[in-house]
Amino acid sequence: MLRDLFSSMAKLTIKDVNLGGKRVFVRVDYNVPMEDSDGKMVINDATRIEATLPTLDHLVNQGAKIILAAHLGRPKGNREPSLSLRPVAEKLADLIARPVAFVDDCIGEKATQTAEALQPGDILLLENVRYYAEEEANDAEFAKKLAGNAEAYVNDAFGAAHRAHASTDGVAKVITANGGPCLGGLLMEKELKFLGEELDEPARPFVVILGGAKVSDKIAVIDRLLEKADALLIGGAMAYTFKLAKGLKVGKSLVEPDKVDVAKAAMEKAASRGIKLLLPSDNTVVTPVVTDKLNKKGKPILEFQNPRHNTDPNIPDTEEGVDIGADTSATYSNEISSAKTILWNGPMGIFEDERFSAGTFAVAKAVADATQSNGAKSIIGGGDSVKALNRSGLGDSVTFMSTGGGASLEFLEGKTLPGVAALDDK
């Protein structure tokens, strides 16, 4: 039986317990993209905040006293001003149309006093929990301070559920030890439903689209999905490792030579099970030129010159593949059009550059069309696929977009997520 690979863990949710009048510690995923605009940090994509509104509305209507905790970026235990959650509190207040209190710490006297003063239906957002190194270390004493005098725990941060940190695991243990409930939020419930139950016995044909940079990131996922899928469409830089495994030349394309055997094994498994495994037949290629500019990691920035359409199975030695070509887009779109269940994780190319976005946007349109016209159930596995859909204006045209990148992949691999395991079973 494959049910255990994909079925969600049956966990209690906020629909199962009345939290009225209780102080509820709610872990949310507000790790949103922000940019500096005239000296002020501005949120440029509020998707993750918006995704928590049903849970917050439910708790507000119950009369819970809501204490929100989240991380932002990787301050590594330092108080980095650009990674403060204060702009998130302001944005949340606008979205939920009610005041949201904010304290500039997540533990300590000010946080405790503000939490104690909450009235039913009030919302408090604590400062970035990763300002403390003890958060990622899952320090037990820090978890106790973080939990404060909360009487219940709710995790609505699926995107952080694959980490055993103080706010995703430690606090839940504190609340459990104190006899309080540990529950899933409504977003967490949806994530487990769509990535679990809906993929356990998918309506067929079941088409999986995998892209992104590395085969190594998706080895286990590919293996699991080859037990389930009817067709597997490969794009992004990972396609070049598959091409290398077929003995083709990939030029200067991003590849993982040490994963060629993995790619070969996947193709052999697909063939033995009668599953279509499609690779790009054409590409957009460029000539990468090293510049004297350095990126944040101190490495030279490449400039992509002379983009052109390459219809040869091989990529010239001096060139790099950066997107699937028009023929591949048409082939993939045709395959997607007949699907009844679609799982998409990873872009088809460097879609952030509009010169190389055509393949990813073509797939996005095909997925949206199959959903709207063919009644397909489309599940987007978080990360860049969600960004691509939103950028193409098609985010509202699919069935479900996961808020978890790494968490989605680990869940699809069949791994136990600490943030989910910490919740009470039904």
Phi, psi and omega per residue, in radians:
M1 nan 2.425 3.132
L2 -1.786 0.017 -3.050
R3 -0.982 -0.660 -3.081
D4 -1.173 -0.313 -3.140
L5 -1.310 -0.550 -2.986
F6 -2.120 -0.338 -3.054
S7 -1.215 2.485 -3.119
S8 -1.327 2.736 3.071
M9 -1.372 2.298 -3.110
A10 -1.340 1.798 -3.085
K11 -2.035 2.594 3.028
L12 -1.154 2.523 3.110
T13 -2.162 3.093 -3.137
I14 -1.149 -0.208 3.069
K15 -1.364 -0.272 -3.083
D16 -1.639 -0.251 -3.042
V17 -2.367 2.351 3.075
N18 -1.479 2.056 -3.080
L19 -1.825 0.278 -3.126
G20 -0.979 2.279 3.098
G21 1.404 -0.123 -3.091
K22 -1.641 2.577 2.978
R23 -1.387 2.086 -3.018
V24 -2.060 2.107 3.073
F25 -1.467 2.033 -3.063
V26 -2.032 1.991 3.082
R27 -1.480 2.094 3.125
V28 -2.086 2.856 3.100
D29 -1.876 1.610 3.115
Y30 -1.896 0.585 3.086
N31 -1.414 1.279 -3.002
V32 -1.692 2.660 3.097
P33 -1.266 2.313 3.121
M34 -2.331 2.755 3.083
E35 -2.470 2.700 3.140
D36 -1.371 2.170 3.101
S37 -2.234 1.798 -3.120
D38 0.964 0.766 3.066
G39 1.466 0.055 3.133
K40 -2.157 2.363 3.117
M41 -1.355 2.206 -3.079
V42 -2.116 2.342 3.119
I43 -1.336 2.209 3.135
N44 -1.879 0.037 3.014
D45 -2.737 1.910 -3.069
A46 -1.708 0.319 -3.068
T47 -0.930 -0.802 -3.076
R48 -1.186 -0.554 3.082
I49 -1.222 -0.827 -3.138
E50 -1.022 -0.601 -3.092
A51 -1.144 -0.357 -3.114
T52 -1.614 -0.120 -3.044
L53 -1.042 -0.714 3.099
P54 -1.025 -0.700 3.110
T55 -1.131 -0.795 -3.124
L56 -1.145 -0.715 3.094
D57 -1.039 -0.746 3.134
H58 -1.068 -0.809 -3.117
L59 -1.189 -0.687 3.091
V60 -1.070 -0.795 -3.125
N61 -1.136 -0.507 3.075
Q62 -1.331 -0.335 -3.089
G63 1.538 0.466 3.087
A64 -1.335 2.737 3.040
K65 -1.768 1.894 -2.836
I66 -1.734 2.146 3.095
I67 -2.012 1.895 -3.081
L68 -1.626 2.408 3.071
A69 -2.278 2.475 -3.119
A70 -2.752 2.931 3.006
H71 -2.033 2.842 3.065
L72 -2.517 2.051 3.110
G73 1.152 -2.715 -3.091
R74 -2.285 1.266 3.136
P75 -1.250 -0.214 3.064
K76 0.953 0.815 3.057
G77 1.422 0.117 3.129
N78 -1.940 2.613 -3.141
R79 -1.469 1.508 -3.110
E80 -1.580 1.936 -3.056
P81 -0.960 -0.634 -3.105
S82 -1.209 -0.196 -3.139
L83 -1.933 0.406 3.065
S84 -1.282 2.575 3.113
L85 -1.548 0.088 -3.129
R86 -0.976 -0.795 3.094
P87 -1.064 -0.509 3.122
V88 -1.197 -0.694 3.106
A89 -1.059 -0.726 3.131
E90 -1.142 -0.751 3.134
K91 -1.149 -0.747 3.125
L92 -1.063 -0.730 3.131
A93 -1.044 -0.695 3.097
D94 -1.131 -0.769 -3.060
L95 -1.221 -0.647 -3.063
I96 -1.666 -0.092 3.081
A97 0.987 0.789 3.046
R98 -2.774 2.767 -3.105
P99 -1.102 2.520 3.035
V100 -2.227 1.990 3.109
A101 -1.283 2.659 3.126
F102 -2.443 2.364 3.002
V103 -2.097 2.534 -3.031
D104 -1.484 0.499 3.038
D105 -2.689 2.834 3.119
C106 -1.902 -0.187 3.045
I107 -2.372 3.034 3.093
G108 1.765 3.120 -3.000
E109 -1.097 -0.762 -3.103
K110 -1.100 -0.780 3.124
A111 -1.091 -0.750 -3.122
T112 -1.121 -0.821 -3.102
Q113 -1.122 -0.696 3.137
T114 -1.157 -0.700 3.117
A115 -1.138 -0.689 -3.122
E116 -1.188 -0.453 -3.099
A117 -1.493 -0.094 -3.109
L118 -1.080 2.453 3.030
Q119 -1.831 2.823 3.131
P120 -0.917 2.235 -3.132
G121 1.601 -0.132 3.111
D122 -1.322 2.663 3.133
I123 -2.217 2.301 3.079
L124 -2.173 2.310 3.018
L125 -1.910 2.163 3.096
L126 -1.429 2.776 3.096
E127 -1.216 2.813 -3.116
N128 -0.723 2.006 -3.111
V129 -1.160 -0.372 -3.138
R130 -1.439 0.088 2.952
Y131 -1.176 -0.228 3.094
Y132 -2.002 2.218 3.108
A133 -1.106 -0.414 -3.134
E134 -1.119 -0.378 3.107
E135 -1.077 -0.978 -3.107
E136 -1.253 -0.377 3.090
A137 -1.415 -0.090 -3.094
N138 0.922 0.797 -3.118
D139 -1.184 2.226 -3.046
A140 -1.113 -0.712 -3.137
E141 -1.186 -0.688 3.092
F142 -1.118 -0.704 3.122
A143 -1.056 -0.680 3.110
K144 -1.117 -0.762 3.130
K145 -1.136 -0.694 -3.122
L146 -1.149 -0.727 3.138
A147 -1.151 -0.544 3.134
G148 0.947 -2.244 3.121
N149 -1.920 0.537 3.080
A150 -1.123 2.538 -3.090
E151 -1.859 -0.152 3.127
A152 -2.655 2.746 -3.138
Y153 -2.188 2.362 3.068
V154 -2.275 2.266 3.047
N155 -1.925 2.029 3.064
D156 -2.081 0.315 -3.067
A157 -1.892 1.255 3.135
F158 -1.018 -0.618 -3.109
G159 -1.097 -0.299 3.109
A160 -1.989 0.117 -3.029
A161 -1.279 -0.229 3.139
H162 -1.522 0.047 3.112
R163 -1.907 2.280 3.065
A164 -1.558 1.292 -3.139
H165 -1.813 3.023 -3.086
A166 -1.050 -0.746 -3.071
S167 -1.391 -0.276 -3.135
T168 -1.836 -0.309 -3.079
D169 -2.329 -0.903 -3.059
G170 -1.074 -0.804 -3.131
V171 -1.098 -0.695 3.118
A172 -1.035 -0.701 3.123
K173 -1.152 -0.644 3.096
V174 -1.117 -0.831 -3.137
I175 -1.090 -0.739 3.113
T176 -1.062 -0.773 3.132
A177 -1.082 -0.510 3.137
N178 -1.533 0.037 3.093
G179 1.519 0.193 -3.134
G180 -1.612 2.810 3.138
P181 -1.390 2.590 3.045
C182 -2.126 1.987 -2.914
L183 -2.190 2.763 3.010
G184 -1.547 2.518 3.018
G185 -1.403 3.115 -3.093
L186 -1.219 -0.564 3.067
L187 -1.211 -0.767 3.090
M188 -1.008 -0.735 3.122
E189 -1.054 -0.754 3.138
K190 -1.154 -0.723 3.135
E191 -1.030 -0.827 -3.113
L192 -1.178 -0.585 3.123
K193 -1.171 -0.887 -3.032
F194 -1.330 -0.700 3.129
L195 -1.413 -0.260 -3.129
G196 -1.857 -1.423 -3.028
E197 -1.018 -0.764 -3.051
E198 -1.188 -0.469 3.122
L199 -1.673 -0.063 3.110
D200 -1.195 -0.828 3.098
E201 -2.320 1.306 -3.045
P202 -1.206 2.543 2.970
A203 -1.142 2.484 -3.051
R204 -1.929 2.627 0.110
P205 -1.231 2.494 3.098
F206 -1.841 1.931 -3.105
V207 -1.873 2.215 3.108
V208 -1.920 2.283 3.108
I209 -2.019 2.077 -3.127
L210 -2.135 2.270 3.093
G211 -2.390 -2.673 -3.111
G212 1.655 -3.075 -2.958
A213 -1.424 -0.748 -2.892
K214 -2.156 2.368 2.989
V215 -1.138 -0.624 -3.071
S216 -1.065 -0.507 3.115
D217 -1.232 -0.368 -2.975
K218 -2.214 0.301 -3.117
I219 -0.937 -0.968 -3.076
A220 -1.154 -0.640 3.133
V221 -1.131 -0.769 3.116
I222 -1.022 -0.802 -3.116
D223 -1.078 -0.766 3.137
R224 -1.142 -0.781 -3.053
L225 -1.226 -0.424 3.064
L226 -1.209 -0.161 3.016
E227 -1.477 -0.250 -2.966
K228 -2.123 -0.642 -2.934
A229 -1.316 2.743 2.972
D230 -1.678 -0.489 3.118
A231 -2.595 2.484 3.128
L232 -2.201 2.035 -3.105
L233 -1.829 2.125 -3.052
I234 -1.862 2.308 3.086
G235 -2.490 -2.936 -3.123
G236 1.206 -3.022 -3.103
A237 -1.133 -0.431 -3.131
M238 -1.102 -0.407 3.122
A239 -1.098 -0.497 -3.088
Y240 -1.293 -0.480 3.028
T241 -1.194 -0.656 3.066
F242 -1.147 -0.712 3.111
K243 -1.108 -0.702 3.091
L244 -1.062 -0.667 3.126
A245 -1.150 -0.403 3.103
K246 -1.578 0.058 3.110
G247 1.488 0.224 3.141
L248 -1.551 2.776 3.097
K249 -1.546 2.430 -3.082
V250 -2.109 0.160 3.099
G251 1.020 -2.302 -3.139
K252 -1.712 0.308 -3.133
S253 -1.097 2.641 3.101
L254 -1.175 2.076 -3.127
V255 -2.414 2.903 3.034
E256 -2.146 1.545 -3.103
P257 -0.981 -0.521 -3.121
D258 -1.356 -0.036 3.126
K259 -1.952 0.220 3.123
V260 -1.058 -0.708 3.138
D261 -1.116 -0.630 3.102
V262 -1.116 -0.775 3.121
A263 -1.104 -0.746 3.102
K264 -1.055 -0.763 -3.132
A265 -1.097 -0.682 3.119
A266 -1.129 -0.744 3.129
M267 -1.150 -0.670 3.109
E268 -1.163 -0.707 3.133
K269 -1.142 -0.732 3.122
A270 -1.075 -0.777 -3.135
A271 -1.092 -0.722 -3.105
S272 -1.199 -0.442 -3.120
R273 -1.744 0.027 3.125
G274 1.246 0.508 -3.131
I275 -1.722 2.335 3.066
K276 -1.216 2.197 2.998
L277 -2.139 1.843 -3.012
L278 -1.775 2.370 3.074
L279 -2.028 2.747 3.140
P280 -1.031 2.349 3.087
S281 -1.649 -0.308 3.081
D282 -2.558 2.855 -3.040
N283 -2.525 2.792 2.819
T284 -1.611 2.201 -3.129
V285 -2.117 2.722 3.129
V286 -2.385 2.910 2.999
T287 -1.768 1.939 -3.130
P288 -1.383 2.255 -3.120
V289 -2.126 2.214 3.142
V290 -1.275 2.280 3.094
T291 -1.832 3.053 3.115
D292 -1.574 0.119 3.096
K293 -1.539 2.606 -3.139
L294 -2.022 2.552 3.061
N295 -1.491 -3.039 -3.082
K296 -1.105 -0.392 3.133
K297 -1.615 0.077 3.104
G298 1.437 0.206 -3.135
K299 -1.725 2.594 -3.131
P300 -1.031 2.412 3.093
I301 -1.474 2.331 3.108
L302 -1.568 2.469 3.032
E303 -1.879 2.203 -3.118
F304 -1.577 1.993 -3.088
Q305 -1.985 2.775 3.038
N306 0.930 0.912 3.092
P307 -1.084 2.385 3.135
R308 -2.651 2.873 3.137
H309 -1.528 2.190 -3.138
N310 -1.988 2.044 -3.119
T311 -1.743 -0.081 3.120
D312 -1.324 2.470 3.084
P313 -1.016 -0.520 3.120
N314 -1.653 2.649 3.074
I315 -1.842 2.263 -3.116
P316 -0.948 2.624 -3.057
D317 -1.010 -0.518 -3.060
T318 -1.604 0.026 -3.007
E319 -2.124 2.841 -3.088
E320 -2.239 2.358 3.076
G321 -1.368 2.338 -3.087
V322 -2.254 -0.077 3.124
D323 -2.914 2.757 3.000
I324 -1.296 2.705 -3.103
G325 -1.535 3.111 -3.080
A326 -1.117 -0.662 3.133
D327 -1.145 -0.757 3.119
T328 -1.126 -0.730 3.110
S329 -1.001 -0.726 3.138
A330 -1.172 -0.742 3.133
T331 -1.109 -0.813 -3.129
Y332 -1.134 -0.741 -3.134
S333 -1.093 -0.667 3.105
N334 -1.132 -0.730 3.121
E335 -1.123 -0.733 -3.128
I336 -1.154 -0.579 -3.047
S337 -1.083 -0.438 -3.110
S338 -1.687 -0.020 -3.063
A339 -1.277 2.627 3.003
K340 -1.894 -0.404 3.007
T341 -2.340 2.340 -3.117
I342 -2.274 2.300 2.984
L343 -2.115 2.174 -3.133
W344 -2.177 2.161 3.062
N345 -2.430 1.940 3.058
G346 1.863 2.349 -3.127
P347 -1.276 2.901 -3.119
M348 -1.546 -0.198 -3.126
G349 -2.999 -2.873 -3.138
I350 -1.439 1.286 -2.977
F351 -1.212 -0.312 3.119
E352 -1.094 -0.449 3.047
D353 -1.653 2.045 -3.023
E354 -1.032 -0.362 3.102
R355 -1.185 -0.402 -3.059
F356 -2.137 0.523 -3.081
S357 -1.784 -0.180 -2.998
A358 -1.017 -0.756 -3.098
G359 -1.138 -0.803 -3.140
T360 -1.124 -0.749 -3.128
F361 -1.211 -0.544 3.072
A362 -1.141 -0.738 3.088
V363 -1.129 -0.741 3.115
A364 -1.009 -0.780 3.136
K365 -1.142 -0.701 3.138
A366 -1.113 -0.731 3.126
V367 -1.126 -0.775 3.124
A368 -1.101 -0.758 -3.141
D369 -1.108 -0.741 3.134
A370 -1.103 -0.618 3.134
T371 -1.208 -0.837 -3.041
Q372 -1.373 -0.629 -3.045
S373 -1.721 -0.517 -3.036
N374 -1.894 -0.050 3.140
G375 1.237 0.381 3.134
A376 -1.233 2.626 3.024
K377 -1.659 1.999 -3.067
S378 -1.942 2.192 -3.092
I379 -2.103 2.140 -3.083
I380 -1.830 2.108 -2.982
G381 -1.429 0.731 3.006
G382 1.304 -3.046 3.035
G383 1.102 -2.431 -3.029
D384 -1.175 -0.423 3.107
S385 -1.122 -0.689 3.093
V386 -1.158 -0.758 3.103
K387 -1.024 -0.752 -3.116
A388 -1.123 -0.738 3.130
L389 -1.118 -0.773 3.130
N390 -1.118 -0.703 -3.128
R391 -1.161 -0.547 3.137
S392 -1.507 -0.037 3.117
G393 1.352 0.316 -3.054
L394 -1.956 0.198 -3.089
G395 -1.019 -0.545 -3.121
D396 -1.473 -0.013 -3.039
S397 -1.806 0.124 3.080
V398 -2.004 2.932 -3.054
T399 -1.288 -0.816 -3.078
F400 -2.703 2.336 3.054
M401 -2.000 2.036 3.141
S402 -1.216 2.540 3.071
T403 -1.587 -0.033 -3.089
G404 -1.839 2.230 3.040
G405 -1.532 -1.403 3.110
G406 -1.067 -0.617 3.136
A407 -1.137 -0.694 3.118
S408 -1.076 -0.796 -3.130
L409 -1.093 -0.791 -3.113
E410 -1.146 -0.636 3.104
F411 -1.150 -0.746 3.124
L412 -1.155 -0.471 3.081
E413 -1.243 -0.281 -3.097
G414 1.664 0.193 3.141
K415 -1.342 2.661 3.021
T416 -1.419 2.217 3.117
L417 -1.619 2.137 -3.090
P418 -0.940 -0.698 -3.117
G419 -1.190 -0.376 3.074
V420 -1.555 -0.737 -3.134
A421 -1.059 -0.494 -3.093
A422 -1.277 -0.223 -3.106
L423 -1.457 2.729 -3.109
D424 -1.237 2.375 3.069
D425 -1.290 2.648 3.055
K426 -1.295 nan nan
